Amino acid sequence: MIRTLAFQNLFILIKAMVLIVFDRLCYCFPARLIGLFALLLLPVTAAADGGHSTDDAVQKSLYFIQSERMDENDIRASLDFNAPLKVTQKANAVATVERILRQHYTENGRKTLLMNESIGELAEYLGQFPEVVSLLNDINPFPWTFEYRQRSFLTEVTGTHLRVDKVKVFFDPQASAKLKFHRACSKKPLHCIASPADALLHEFLHVRSVFLDTESFLAQGGMNRALYPYMYEQKIIDQENDLYRAMSEVDHQPRPIRREHHGKYAIAGCVSCIQ
């Protein structure tokens, strides 16, 4: 700091001497103009000779701006990579769903080609919903299978009144489920009809409940073949409604929210189609 002040005092003295000399000797040039030239020249000389602090300050300023720009670029890069990241996450989810479905799929000699193609379509559709992927991960470790049966969405539980041994799900990828029948359904069919894929999720909710809440399932008469477990079924319907709402938040497509456990089969053009 002391050295810097000494240099500054020296520069001021030199500037004053130059002004006096040029004012007296070089009368052909206005002294003010020459003095201005001296004032402009001397700081450059000072910076070149000993103004390290000035250079440092300029370097730091440029570095600080560069750092800000780098941070901004990093932010932009992260924003730009959000879309590919989401694509990657969805691809992983789709692969997970397909792996689980193929692992539990059982060929029964009927519509084998259709079922194999439908599993890929199911994975592509269901993989976009985190709640569905979580559901499938929940039931994956347990002994359940699913297979083709025409116009059927059914969960068959094998066991005793004290335990559950295995579960079999029957599914038709060409059958949708009409769950509501009011007049508005003709204008808003999405509110009334579940696609084959969405209807299949109801059966997967059964699978999860049977294995993860076995005690409640058995207590509510789940293995009672004489009486239908209505209380248990209503709980599954409530879970179905919650799942459908979560899915609709993702793809912004309405789904049938119901209270009653009845419906009618209809023909669907694809696993995610309602008609």
C-alpha positions in Angstrom: 0.0 0.0 0.0 2.9 2.5 0.9 4.7 1.6 -2.3 1.5 2.3 -4.3 1.0 5.7 -2.7 4.6 6.6 -3.4 4.2 5.7 -7.1 1.0 7.8 -7.3 2.7 10.8 -5.8 5.6 10.4 -8.3 3.2 10.2 -11.2 1.4 13.4 -10.0 4.7 15.3 -9.7 5.8 14.1 -13.2 2.4 15.2 -14.7 2.8 18.7 -13.1 6.4 19.1 -14.4 5.4 18.0 -17.9 2.6 20.6 -18.0 4.9 23.4 -16.9 7.6 22.4 -19.4 5.3 22.1 -22.4 3.4 25.2 -21.5 6.6 27.3 -21.6 8.6 25.6 -24.4 5.9 24.4 -26.9 3.9 27.5 -27.3 2.7 26.3 -30.7 0.5 23.7 -29.1 -2.1 24.5 -26.5 -0.8 23.4 -23.1 -4.1 21.9 -22.2 -4.1 19.6 -25.2 -0.6 18.4 -24.5 -1.4 18.1 -20.9 -4.4 15.9 -21.7 -2.1 13.8 -23.9 0.3 13.4 -21.0 -2.5 12.5 -18.6 -3.7 9.8 -21.0 -0.2 8.5 -21.6 1.2 8.4 -18.1 -1.4 5.9 -16.6 -0.6 3.5 -19.4 3.1 3.8 -18.6 2.4 3.4 -14.9 0.3 0.3 -15.6 3.0 -1.2 -17.8 5.8 -0.4 -15.3 4.4 -1.2 -11.9 0.6 -1.3 -11.9 0.3 -4.9 -11.0 -2.7 -4.2 -8.8 -4.5 -2.6 -11.7 -3.9 -5.6 -13.9 -4.9 -8.0 -11.2 -8.2 -6.1 -10.7 -9.0 -6.2 -14.4 -8.2 -9.9 -14.5 -10.3 -10.6 -11.5 -13.2 -8.7 -13.0 -13.0 -10.5 -16.2 -12.7 -13.8 -14.4 -15.7 -13.0 -12.2 -17.8 -12.2 -15.3 -16.5 -15.4 -17.0 -17.4 -17.3 -13.9 -20.9 -15.9 -13.9 -21.2 -16.8 -17.6 -20.0 -20.3 -16.9 -22.5 -20.7 -14.1 -25.2 -19.4 -16.4 -24.1 -21.8 -19.1 -24.1 -24.6 -16.6 -27.7 -23.7 -15.7 -28.7 -23.6 -19.3 -27.0 -26.9 -19.9 -28.9 -28.5 -17.0 -32.1 -27.1 -18.3 -31.3 -28.3 -21.8 -30.5 -31.8 -20.5 -33.7 -32.0 -18.5 -35.6 -33.3 -21.5 -33.1 -36.0 -22.3 -32.9 -36.9 -18.7 -36.7 -37.4 -18.5 -36.5 -39.5 -21.7 -33.8 -41.6 -20.1 -35.9 -42.0 -16.9 -38.9 -43.0 -18.9 -36.9 -45.5 -21.0 -35.6 -47.1 -17.8 -39.1 -47.2 -16.3 -40.5 -48.8 -19.5 -37.7 -51.4 -19.5 -38.5 -52.1 -15.8 -42.2 -52.6 -16.5 -41.6 -54.8 -19.5 -39.1 -56.9 -17.6 -41.5 -57.5 -14.8 -44.4 -58.2 -17.1 -42.5 -60.7 -19.2 -41.1 -62.4 -16.0 -44.6 -63.1 -14.8 -46.4 -63.7 -18.1 -47.4 -67.3 -18.7 -48.2 -68.6 -22.2 -51.3 -70.7 -22.4 -51.4 -71.3 -26.1 -54.0 -68.6 -26.8 -53.2 -65.3 -28.4 -49.5 -65.7 -27.8 -48.4 -63.3 -30.5 -51.0 -60.8 -29.4 -49.9 -61.0 -25.8 -46.2 -60.7 -26.6 -46.9 -57.5 -28.6 -49.3 -56.2 -26.0 -46.7 -56.5 -23.2 -44.4 -54.1 -25.1 -47.3 -51.7 -25.6 -48.3 -52.1 -21.9 -44.7 -51.3 -20.8 -44.6 -48.2 -23.1 -47.9 -46.9 -21.7 -47.6 -47.9 -18.0 -43.9 -46.8 -17.8 -44.9 -43.1 -17.9 -46.6 -43.3 -14.5 -44.4 -43.4 -11.5 -47.1 -44.8 -9.3 -47.7 -47.7 -11.7 -44.0 -48.5 -11.8 -43.9 -48.5 -8.0 -46.9 -50.8 -7.9 -45.2 -53.3 -10.2 -42.0 -53.1 -8.2 -44.0 -53.8 -5.1 -45.6 -57.0 -6.5 -42.6 -58.2 -8.5 -41.0 -60.4 -5.8 -44.2 -62.4 -5.2 -45.5 -65.6 -6.9 -48.0 -64.3 -9.3 -48.6 -64.8 -13.0 -50.8 -63.3 -15.7 -52.1 -64.8 -18.9 -54.7 -64.4 -21.6 -58.3 -65.0 -21.3 -60.9 -63.6 -23.6 -63.0 -60.7 -22.2 -61.7 -61.2 -18.7 -60.2 -59.1 -15.9 -59.9 -61.5 -13.0 -57.6 -62.3 -10.1 -57.5 -65.9 -8.9 -56.0 -66.5 -5.5 -54.8 -70.0 -4.5 -54.3 -70.9 -0.8 -56.2 -71.7 2.3 -58.2 -69.7 4.9 -54.9 -69.1 6.7 -52.4 -68.4 3.9 -52.0 -67.3 0.3 -49.9 -69.5 -2.0 -50.0 -67.9 -5.4 -52.1 -65.5 -7.6 -53.1 -65.7 -11.2 -54.4 -62.7 -13.2 -56.4 -63.1 -16.4 -56.3 -60.3 -19.0 -57.6 -59.5 -22.4 -55.6 -56.7 -24.2 -58.5 -56.2 -26.6 -61.2 -55.6 -24.0 -61.9 -52.3 -22.3 -64.2 -52.0 -19.3 -67.2 -49.7 -19.2 -67.7 -48.8 -15.6 -70.3 -46.0 -15.8 -73.5 -45.8 -17.8 -75.0 -42.3 -17.4 -76.1 -40.2 -20.3 -72.9 -38.0 -20.3 -70.8 -41.1 -21.2 -71.7 -40.7 -24.9 -70.0 -37.3 -24.9 -67.3 -38.0 -22.3 -66.4 -41.7 -22.7 -63.0 -41.3 -21.0 -64.9 -40.6 -17.8 -66.8 -43.9 -18.1 -64.5 -46.5 -19.8 -61.2 -47.9 -18.6 -58.7 -49.1 -21.3 -57.4 -52.7 -21.1 -54.2 -51.4 -19.5 -56.0 -49.3 -16.9 -58.4 -52.2 -16.1 -55.4 -54.5 -15.6 -54.1 -52.2 -12.9 -57.1 -53.0 -10.8 -56.0 -56.7 -10.8 -52.4 -55.7 -9.9 -53.9 -53.8 -6.9 -55.5 -57.0 -5.9 -52.1 -58.8 -6.2 -50.4 -56.2 -4.0 -53.1 -56.3 -1.4 -53.2 -60.1 -1.3 -49.4 -60.3 -0.7 -48.6 -57.2 1.3 -51.8 -57.1 3.4 -52.5 -60.8 3.6 -53.9 -60.6 7.1 -56.5 -58.0 6.2 -57.4 -59.9 3.0 -58.0 -63.1 4.9 -59.9 -61.4 7.7 -62.3 -59.8 5.3 -63.2 -63.1 3.7 -60.8 -63.0 0.8 -60.6 -66.8 0.6 -64.3 -67.4 1.4 -65.6 -69.0 -1.7 -69.2 -68.9 -0.5 -69.4 -65.1 0.1 -67.9 -62.3 -2.0 -65.6 -60.0 0.1 -67.4 -56.7 -0.7 -65.5 -54.7 2.0 -62.2 -55.8 0.6 -63.3 -55.1 -3.0 -64.4 -51.6 -2.0 -60.9 -50.9 -0.6 -59.4 -51.9 -3.9 -61.8 -49.6 -5.8 -60.7 -46.8 -3.5 -57.1 -47.5 -4.3 -57.9 -47.7 -8.0 -59.5 -44.3 -7.9 -56.4 -42.9 -6.2 -54.2 -44.5 -8.8 -56.3 -43.2 -11.7 -56.2 -39.7 -10.3 -52.4 -39.8 -10.0 -52.2 -41.1 -13.6 -54.5 -38.3 -14.9 -52.2 -35.8 -13.3 -49.4 -37.1 -15.5 -51.1 -37.4 -18.9 -54.0 -35.1 -18.3 -56.5 -37.7 -19.5 -59.7 -38.3 -17.4 -60.4 -41.8 -16.1 -63.5 -43.3 -14.6 -63.8 -42.7 -10.9 -66.3 -45.2 -9.4 -67.9 -46.5 -6.3 -69.7 -49.6 -7.6 -68.1 -52.9 -8.5 -69.8 -53.6 -11.8 -69.2 -53.0 -15.4 -69.4 -54.2 -19.0 -66.8 -55.4 -21.4 -66.3 -53.5 -24.7 -63.9 -54.0 -27.7 -60.7 -51.9 -27.6 -58.4 -51.1 -30.5 -55.3 -51.2 -28.4 -54.2 -51.8 -24.8 -54.4 -48.0 -24.0 -57.5 -47.4 -26.0 -61.0 -47.3 -24.6 -62.8 -48.2 -27.8 
